[in-house]
Amino acid sequence: MSIIDNASTHAVFDELNTKHQGQYTIQETADGIPTIWVSTEHVLDVLLTLRTLPKPYVMLVDLSAMDERLRTHRHGLPASDFTVFYHLMSLERNSDIRVKVALKEGQSTQSATKIYPNANWYEREVYDMFGIIFDGHPHLTRILLPKYWEGHPLRKEYHARATEFTPYFLNTAKQQFEQENLRFVPEEWGMKRSGRDEDFMFLNIGPNHPSAHGAFRLVLQLDGEEIVDCIPDIGYHHRGAEKMAERQTWHSFIPYTDRIDYLGGVMNELPYIMAVEKLAGITVPERAQTIRVMMSEFFRITNNLLYWGTFIQDAGGMTPVFYMFADRQKAYDVIEAVTGYRMHPAWFRIGGTAHDLPNGWQKLVRDFLDWMPKRIDEYVKATMTNTVLKGRTQAVAQYDAKQALAWGVTGAGLRATGIDFDLRKARPYMGYENFDFEVPVFYNGDAYDRCLVKIEEIRQSLRIIEQCLNNMPSGAYKAEHPLAVPPPKDRTLQDIETLINHFVSVSWGPVMPAGESCAMVEGVKGLNSYYVTSDNSTMSYRTRIRTPTLAHLQQMPSVINGSLVSDAIIYLASIDIVMADCDR
């Protein structure tokens, strides 16, 4: 990791120089993403320039921060106690840029909400986790933790273990205090309790409600059945996965990734493992790559089947979800046979997979491929042609491509607005460039089209799995590298060096080289990325997890305000959310 002077390595630097020469410094990172440091005085100007270039960086993919105070390997980097970073994406360039702002303890920076509206929740999250103030933010309050909470968990002085706190107790007074803090106060959000003619009604949906798709509260301001405004309230599922990553070895954090989106399985492991492999310079064998692709697509199918069934259920169709659940179990039978587990396999490893494919895996996969296509045809005929479903979902919860990009929408929600962007095609990873499949695109941007994208994704996943079955490479299922998974057991008994490597890897964990690396994948719900920072240790210094659900939920008020309550339920059903994925 170092500062480089050669600004011509990326064309965007030449464009920035016309307006901002001398206002930024360039950092080289393990992931190769152009990274610049900007002062807090210039950050909004630089962001606005990037947002308005001829081929603009239209999407704020992620915004977070890092506590730098205990980081020792910072050679050549600007002095910083806390660093705020912005991850921007340009679809026309098919490239990203990372903008960093160095802050001293107690120093504030400027809010980017007027340039990127989806910066709102990300800045609130940074305030909640680090205590950093964003001047000009419309409503800078805690977002994941209760408003009475003390401290900021992702600061390094904050305890990482529950045993380091005083024991939790809940007496009657504390219970009443916590319940009172959950009371929704409209004035705190700039809402009025009454209009010109009548009082507004405030309705809580959740945090425990079948249509909330997890522990999530939606507060609706209603004029009759019409939604005047709404406040999505998250944080009920927050477990502190990013904090946990600072206490786990690079290997032992893998099981935690499965649970970020508990419907995505190994798909969650992939971006984390890829980011670590970039840090370590590990090349993954072709067979391991193909196995990873196959299992990832199995989880895409199980996710989309559940999505499809619950989507119809929320619209009033009760039976399809049961059929789709049964088909999911058939996919899980294959997943269990290969990995040993159904929902949370924790099966991918740094450098490959936990073990090779079992004997007889071909028949299991073949049986599933023979079974599933006909079922999809039946379900489409039974559900998507239904006039009631069409009436409930077509032209409902609609948004266009411009709105989707402004709010950081990815995955099926973006492709339903006519934008042909799938990371597997745009930036192939794990050998996706070798597969023949299509990217489903629809154009109405409504709830119905979002479901159609998901259905077609199942068909394309089946195509990819079939190609994995027919063209599975021979060779190793894991890399031979000292920082990868432990070497084969039989070899550890033959030479002392291998035995030592095995012992150190298992007991302490590998020491990853100092540096920063981000890896992004086309997950089951949209773009999933892990941005890991190593301080030359057996554990991560900072692990940032970018998930699609946070961005998708944040968009909700801009889509459903002015609609009916029933349309809000359809919107939630159509954007494929999981609250563990949102709250991290």
C-alpha positions in Angstrom: 0.0 0.0 0.0 1.5 3.3 -1.0 0.8 6.7 -2.6 1.6 6.8 -6.3 2.4 9.8 -8.4 1.5 8.5 -11.7 -2.0 10.0 -12.2 -2.3 8.8 -15.7 -2.8 5.2 -14.6 -6.5 5.9 -14.7 -8.2 8.2 -17.2 -10.5 9.7 -14.5 -7.5 11.3 -12.8 -6.9 13.4 -16.0 -10.5 14.5 -15.9 -10.2 15.4 -12.2 -7.1 17.4 -12.9 -8.9 20.0 -15.0 -10.8 21.2 -11.9 -9.1 19.8 -8.9 -5.3 19.5 -9.6 -3.4 19.6 -6.3 -6.6 19.0 -4.3 -6.2 15.2 -4.0 -3.5 12.5 -3.5 -3.7 9.0 -5.0 -3.4 5.8 -3.1 -2.7 2.4 -4.6 -4.7 -0.6 -3.2 -4.6 -4.3 -3.6 -8.0 -4.3 -5.5 -6.8 -1.8 -8.2 -9.8 0.5 -7.6 -8.7 4.2 -8.2 -8.5 5.7 -4.7 -8.0 9.4 -3.9 -7.7 11.3 -0.6 -9.5 14.7 -0.5 -9.7 17.3 2.3 -13.2 17.9 3.9 -13.2 21.4 2.3 -13.0 19.9 -1.2 -14.9 16.6 -0.9 -18.3 17.9 -2.1 -16.7 19.7 -5.1 -14.9 16.5 -6.1 -18.0 14.3 -5.6 -20.1 16.8 -7.7 -17.5 16.8 -10.5 -17.5 12.9 -10.5 -21.3 12.9 -10.5 -21.4 15.3 -13.5 -18.6 14.1 -15.7 -19.5 13.2 -19.4 -19.6 9.6 -18.3 -20.7 10.2 -14.7 -20.2 8.2 -11.6 -24.0 7.9 -11.1 -24.2 5.6 -8.2 -23.0 5.9 -4.6 -22.4 2.2 -4.0 -21.2 2.6 -0.4 -20.2 5.1 2.2 -18.6 4.2 5.5 -15.7 5.0 7.7 -12.7 3.5 9.6 -11.1 4.2 12.9 -7.4 4.6 11.9 -6.0 5.4 15.4 -4.5 1.9 16.1 -3.5 1.1 12.5 0.3 0.8 12.3 0.9 0.1 8.6 -0.1 3.5 7.1 3.1 4.3 5.2 2.7 7.3 2.9 -1.0 7.8 3.8 -2.3 11.2 5.0 -2.5 11.6 8.8 -6.0 10.5 9.9 -7.8 9.5 13.1 -10.9 8.6 11.2 -11.4 8.1 7.5 -14.7 8.5 5.7 -14.8 6.8 2.3 -17.2 7.0 -0.7 -17.4 4.1 -3.2 -18.8 5.4 -6.5 -19.7 3.5 -9.7 -20.0 4.6 -13.3 -22.0 2.2 -15.4 -21.0 3.8 -18.7 -17.3 3.4 -17.8 -17.9 0.1 -16.0 -15.5 1.3 -13.4 -15.4 2.5 -9.8 -13.6 5.2 -7.8 -13.0 5.5 -4.0 -12.9 8.9 -2.4 -11.4 9.2 1.1 -11.6 12.0 3.6 -9.1 12.2 6.5 -10.5 13.5 9.8 -9.1 14.4 13.2 -10.8 13.3 16.3 -13.9 15.4 16.8 -13.7 16.9 13.2 -16.9 16.9 11.2 -17.3 16.7 7.4 -20.0 17.7 4.9 -23.1 15.7 4.0 -23.3 14.4 0.5 -27.1 14.0 0.5 -27.7 16.8 -2.0 -25.4 15.1 -4.6 -26.3 11.4 -3.8 -29.7 11.1 -2.0 -28.8 7.6 -0.7 -25.9 9.1 1.3 -28.6 9.8 3.9 -28.8 6.4 5.6 -25.1 5.7 5.1 -24.1 8.9 6.9 -26.5 8.1 9.7 -24.9 4.7 10.0 -21.4 6.3 10.2 -22.6 8.7 12.8 -24.2 5.8 14.8 -21.1 3.6 14.6 -18.3 6.2 14.8 -19.8 9.4 16.1 -18.7 11.4 13.0 -20.9 14.5 12.3 -22.0 15.3 8.7 -22.8 19.0 8.5 -25.9 19.7 6.5 -27.5 16.3 6.9 -31.3 16.5 7.0 -31.8 14.2 10.0 -28.6 13.0 11.6 -29.8 10.5 14.2 -28.9 7.0 15.2 -30.2 4.4 12.7 -29.2 0.9 14.0 -29.0 1.5 17.7 -31.7 3.0 20.0 -31.5 6.8 20.4 -30.6 6.5 24.1 -27.5 4.4 23.3 -24.1 5.5 24.6 -20.9 5.2 22.6 -20.1 4.3 19.1 -19.4 0.6 18.5 -17.0 0.6 15.6 -14.6 2.9 17.4 -11.6 1.0 18.6 -12.0 1.8 22.3 -15.5 0.3 22.3 -15.7 -3.3 23.7 -16.0 -6.1 21.3 -17.3 -8.8 23.7 -20.5 -8.9 25.8 -18.5 -10.2 28.8 -16.7 -6.8 28.9 -19.9 -5.0 29.8 -21.9 -5.0 33.0 -24.5 -7.8 33.0 -27.8 -6.9 31.3 -30.9 -6.5 33.4 -34.5 -5.6 32.6 -36.6 -4.4 35.5 -40.0 -2.8 35.2 -38.6 0.8 35.1 -36.1 -0.1 32.3 -38.7 -1.9 30.3 -41.0 1.1 30.4 -38.1 3.4 29.5 -37.2 1.3 26.5 -40.8 1.1 25.4 -41.2 4.8 25.7 -38.1 5.3 23.5 -39.8 3.2 20.8 -42.7 5.5 20.6 -42.9 7.3 17.3 -42.9 11.1 17.6 -43.9 12.7 14.3 -42.4 16.1 15.2 -39.0 14.5 15.5 -39.2 13.7 11.8 -40.7 17.0 10.7 -44.2 15.5 10.3 -47.4 17.2 11.2 -50.1 15.4 13.1 -52.9 17.1 11.2 -53.6 18.5 7.7 -56.0 21.3 6.7 -59.1 19.2 6.9 -58.4 16.3 9.2 -56.0 14.6 11.6 -53.5 12.2 10.1 -53.3 8.6 11.3 -50.0 7.0 12.2 -49.8 3.3 11.6 -47.0 1.0 12.7 -46.4 -2.0 10.5 -43.9 -4.3 12.3 -41.4 -4.8 13.7 -43.0 -8.2 13.9 -45.3 -8.5 10.9 -45.5 -11.1 8.1 -45.3 -8.5 5.4 -42.2 -6.8 7.0 -40.0 -9.7 5.8 -37.9 -9.6 9.0 -37.6 -7.5 12.1 -38.5 -4.1 10.6 -40.9 -1.3 11.5 -42.6 0.9 8.9 -44.4 3.9 10.2 -47.0 5.2 7.8 -48.5 8.7 8.0 -52.0 8.2 6.5 -54.7 10.4 5.1 -57.4 7.7 4.9 -55.8 4.9 2.9 -53.3 7.2 1.2 -49.7 7.3 2.4 -48.7 10.9 3.0 -45.2 9.9 4.2 -43.4 7.0 5.7 -40.4 6.2 7.9 -38.7 2.9 7.5 -37.2 2.0 10.9 -34.3 -0.5 11.0 -31.9 -1.8 13.6 -34.0 -4.5 15.2 -31.8 -7.2 13.8 -28.4 -5.5 14.3 -25.7 -8.1 15.5 -22.6 -6.1 14.8 -21.0 -8.4 12.2 -18.5 -5.8 11.2 -17.3 -5.5 14.8 -17.1 -9.3 15.1 -14.8 -9.4 12.1 -12.2 -7.5 14.1 -12.0 -10.3 16.6 -12.0 -13.3 14.3 -9.2 -14.8 12.2 -9.4 -14.5 8.5 -10.7 -18.1 8.4 -13.0 -18.1 11.4 -15.0 -15.2 10.2 -16.3 -17.2 7.2 -19.3 -18.7 9.1 -20.5 -15.2 10.1 -20.8 -14.2 6.4 -23.5 -16.8 5.7 -25.7 -15.1 8.2 -25.6 -11.7 6.7 -28.2 -12.7 4.2 -29.4 -16.0 5.6 -31.1 -16.8 2.2 -27.9 -16.3 0.2 -25.7 -19.0 1.8 -22.3 -19.4 0.1 -23.1 -16.3 -2.1 -22.2 -14.2 1.0 -18.9 -16.0 1.6 -17.8 -15.3 -2.0 -17.0 -11.5 -1.9 -15.3 -11.8 1.5 -13.1 -14.7 0.4 -12.3 -13.0 -2.9 -11.3 -9.8 -1.1 -8.9 -11.8 1.2 -7.5 -13.7 -1.8 -6.7 -10.4 -3.5 -4.8 -9.3 -0.4 -2.9 -12.5 -0.2 -2.2 -12.8 -3.9 -3.8 -16.3 -4.1 -4.8 -17.8 -7.4 -7.8 -20.1 -7.1 -7.7 -23.3 -9.2 -10.1 -23.6 -12.1 -12.0 -26.5 -10.5 -12.6 -24.6 -7.3 -13.9 -21.6 -9.3 -16.4 -23.7 -11.1 -17.6 -25.4 -7.9 -18.0 -22.0 -6.4 -20.1 -20.8 -9.3 -22.3 -23.9 -9.3 -23.1 -23.7 -5.6 -23.6 -19.9 -5.8 -26.2 -20.4 -8.5 -28.0 -23.1 -6.4 -28.4 -20.5 -3.7 -29.6 -17.9 -6.2 -32.4 -20.4 -7.2 -33.4 -21.1 -3.6 -33.5 -17.4 -2.8 -35.6 -16.5 -5.9 -38.0 -19.4 -5.3 -38.7 -18.1 -1.8 -39.0 -14.5 -3.1 -41.5 -15.6 -5.8 -43.7 -17.5 -3.4 -43.8 -14.8 -0.7 -44.3 -12.1 -3.4 -47.5 -13.8 -4.5 -48.5 -14.5 -0.9 -48.3 -10.8 0.0 -50.5 -10.1 -3.0 -53.1 -12.5 -1.7 -52.2 -15.8 -3.4 -51.8 -18.3 -0.6 -50.8 -21.7 -2.2 -47.9 -21.1 -4.6 -45.4 -20.5 -1.7 -45.9 -24.1 -0.5 -45.1 -25.6 -3.9 -42.0 -23.4 -4.1 -40.9 -24.3 -0.6 -41.0 -28.0 -1.7 -38.8 -27.2 -4.7 -36.4 -25.3 -2.5 -35.9 -28.4 -0.4 -34.9 -30.3 -3.6 -32.2 -27.7 -4.2 -31.2 -27.9 -0.5 -30.8 -31.7 -0.9 -28.1 -31.1 -3.5 -26.5 -28.3 -1.4 -26.5 -30.5 1.7 -25.0 -33.5 -0.2 -22.1 -31.3 -1.4 -21.4 -29.1 1.6 -22.8 -31.0 4.6 -25.3 -28.2 5.5 -28.4 -26.7 4.0 -28.7 -23.0 4.8 -25.4 -21.9 6.3 -22.7 -24.2 4.9 -19.7 -21.9 5.6 -18.1 -24.1 2.9 -16.0 -21.8 0.7 -12.4 -21.4 2.0 -9.7 -18.9 1.3 -8.1 -20.4 -1.8 -10.9 -22.8 -2.7 -13.5 -25.0 -1.0 -13.6 -27.0 2.2 -13.4 -30.3 0.3 -14.0 -31.7 -3.2 -17.3 -32.7 -4.7 -18.7 -35.9 -3.3 -19.1 -39.1 -5.3 -22.4 -39.2 -7.1 -22.9 -35.4 -7.2 -23.5 -35.5 -11.0 -26.7 -37.5 -10.6 -28.1 -35.2 -7.9 -27.5 -32.2 -10.0 -28.9 -33.8 -13.1 -32.1 -34.9 -11.3 -32.6 -31.3 -10.1 -32.0 -29.9 -13.6 -34.5 -32.4 -15.1 -37.1 -31.5 -12.4 -37.1 -27.7 -12.2 -37.7 -26.2 -15.6 -41.1 -27.8 -16.0 -42.1 -26.6 -12.6 -41.2 -23.0 -13.4 -43.3 -23.2 -16.5 -46.3 -24.4 -14.4 -45.8 -21.7 -11.8 -45.6 -18.9 -14.4 -48.8 -20.1 -16.0 -50.6 -20.4 -12.6 -49.3 -17.1 -11.1 -47.9 -14.5 -13.5 -50.9 -14.8 -16.0 -53.4 -14.3 -13.1 -55.4 -11.2 -13.7 -55.7 -10.5 -9.9 -52.0 -10.6 -9.5 -51.4 -8.4 -12.5 -53.9 -5.9 -11.2 -52.2 -5.8 -7.8 -48.6 -5.5 -9.2 -48.5 -3.9 -12.7 -47.8 -0.1 -12.6 -47.6 -0.5 -8.7 -44.5 0.7 -6.7 -43.0 2.0 -10.0 -39.7 3.8 -10.4 -37.5 4.6 -13.4 -33.8 4.0 -14.1 -32.7 7.5 -13.0 -34.3 7.0 -9.6 -32.9 3.5 -9.2 -29.3 4.8 -9.8 -29.8 7.8 -7.5 -30.9 5.5 -4.6 -28.2 2.8 -5.2 -30.6 0.1 -6.4 -28.9 -3.0 -7.8 -29.8 -6.5 -8.9 -33.3 -7.3 -10.2 -34.6 -3.8 -9.0 -32.2 -2.1 -11.4 -32.6 -4.5 -14.3 -36.4 -4.1 -14.1 -36.0 -0.5 -15.2 -34.3 -1.4 -18.4 -30.6 -1.2 -17.3 -28.6 -4.2 -18.5 -26.1 -4.4 -15.7 -25.1 -7.7 -14.1 -21.7 -7.9 -12.5 -21.2 -11.5 -13.8 -21.3 -10.1 -17.3 -19.9 -6.6 -16.8 -16.9 -7.7 -14.6 -16.7 -11.4 -14.7 -15.2 -13.1 -11.7 -14.7 -16.8 -10.7 -14.7 -17.7 -14.4 -18.2 -16.4 -15.3 -16.8 -15.2 -18.6 -16.7 -18.9 -19.7 -20.4 -19.4 -19.2 -23.2 -18.8 -21.7 -26.2 -17.1 -20.1 -28.3 -14.1 -20.6 -29.1 -11.1 -18.3 -32.9 -10.7 -17.9 -34.0 -7.1 -18.4 -37.5 -5.6 -18.2 -38.5 -2.0 -18.6 -41.6 -1.0 -16.6 -39.8 -0.7 -13.2 -42.9 -1.9 -11.4 -43.5 -4.8 -8.9 -44.6 -7.2 -11.6 -41.4 -6.7 -13.7 -39.2 -7.1 -10.7 -40.7 -10.5 -10.2 -40.3 -11.4 -13.9 -36.6 -10.6 -13.6 -36.2 -13.0 -10.7 -38.1 -15.8 -12.5 -35.9 -15.5 -15.5 -32.8 -15.4 -13.3 -33.8 -18.9 -12.0 -33.8 -20.2 -15.7 -30.4 -18.6 -16.3 -29.0 -20.1 -13.1 -30.2 -23.5 -14.3 -28.3 -22.9 -17.6 -25.1 -22.1 -15.7 -25.4 -25.1 -13.4 -25.9 -27.3 -16.4 -22.7 -26.0 -17.9 -20.9 -26.6 -14.6 -22.2 -30.2 -14.7 -21.1 -30.8 -18.2 -17.7 -29.0 -18.1 -16.4 -29.5 -14.5 -12.6 -29.2 -14.7 -10.4 -31.7 -13.1 -7.6 -30.7 -10.7 -7.3 -29.3 -7.2 -10.2 -27.9 -5.3 -8.0 -25.5 -3.3 -4.8 -23.5 -3.9 -1.4 -24.5 -2.7 -0.5 -21.4 -0.9 0.7 -20.8 2.7 -2.0 -18.3 3.4 -4.8 -20.4 2.0 -6.6 -23.3 3.6 -4.5 -25.9 5.4 -2.6 -28.4 3.2 -4.0 -31.9 2.7 -3.8 -34.1 5.9 -1.7 -36.8 4.3 1.0 -34.3 3.4 1.2 -32.9 6.9 2.5 -36.2 8.1 5.3 -36.3 5.6 7.3 -33.1 6.0 7.8 -30.8 8.9 7.3 -27.5 7.0 3.8 -28.5 5.9 3.0 -29.6 9.5 4.2 -26.3 10.9 2.2 -24.4 8.2 -0.9 -26.5 9.1 -0.5 -25.9 12.8 0.0 -22.1 12.6 -2.9 -21.8 10.1 -5.3 -23.6 12.3 -4.3 -22.4 15.8 -3.5 -18.7 15.1 -4.7 -18.1 11.6 -2.8 -16.8 8.6 -1.1 -13.3 8.7 -2.4 -11.4 5.7 -0.2 -8.7 4.2 -1.0 -5.1 5.1 -3.3 -3.4 2.6 -6.8 -2.8 1.5 -9.0 -4.9 -0.8 -12.6 -4.8 -2.0 -14.4 -7.6 -3.9 -17.9 -7.3 -5.2 -20.3 -9.9 -6.6 -23.8 -10.1 -8.1 -25.5 -11.5 -5.0 -29.0 -12.9 -4.8 -30.5 -9.5 -4.0 -28.1 -7.1 -5.7 -24.5 -6.1 -5.3 -22.7 -7.5 -2.3 -19.2 -6.3 -1.5 -16.6 -6.8 1.3 -13.9 -4.1 1.8 -11.3 -5.5 4.1 -8.3 -3.7 5.6 -5.3 -5.7 6.9 -2.8 -4.3 9.4 -0.4 -7.3 8.8 -2.3 -9.4 11.4 -4.1 -12.7 11.9 -7.4 -10.7 12.1 -9.0 -8.0 10.0 -8.4 -4.4 11.1 -11.7 -3.3 9.5 -14.2 -5.3 7.5 -16.9 -3.2 5.7 -19.9 -5.2 4.4 -22.0 -3.6 1.7 -25.4 -5.2 1.2 -28.2 -4.4 -1.2 -31.2 -4.4 1.3 -30.1 -1.2 3.0 -30.1 0.7 -0.3 -33.4 -0.8 -1.4 -35.3 0.0 1.9 -33.9 3.5 2.0 -35.6 4.2 -1.4 -39.0 3.3 0.0 -40.5 6.7 0.8 -39.6 8.2 -2.6 -41.5 5.3 -4.2 -44.6 4.8 -2.1 -45.5 8.3 -0.8 -48.8 9.1 -2.4 -49.7 5.4 -2.9 -52.1 3.2 -0.9 -51.3 1.1 2.2 -51.8 -2.1 0.1 -49.2 -0.8 -2.4 -46.6 -0.4 0.3 -47.0 -4.1 1.1 -46.5 -5.0 -2.6 -43.4 -2.8 -2.7 -41.9 -4.6 0.2 -42.7 -7.9 -1.3 -41.1 -7.0 -4.7 -37.7 -5.7 -3.6 -36.5 -8.9 -2.0 -35.4 -7.8 1.4 -33.9 -9.6 4.4 -33.3 -7.6 7.6 -30.1 -9.4 8.6 -28.7 -8.2 5.3 -29.9 -4.6 6.1 -28.7 -4.3 9.7 -25.5 -6.3 9.5 
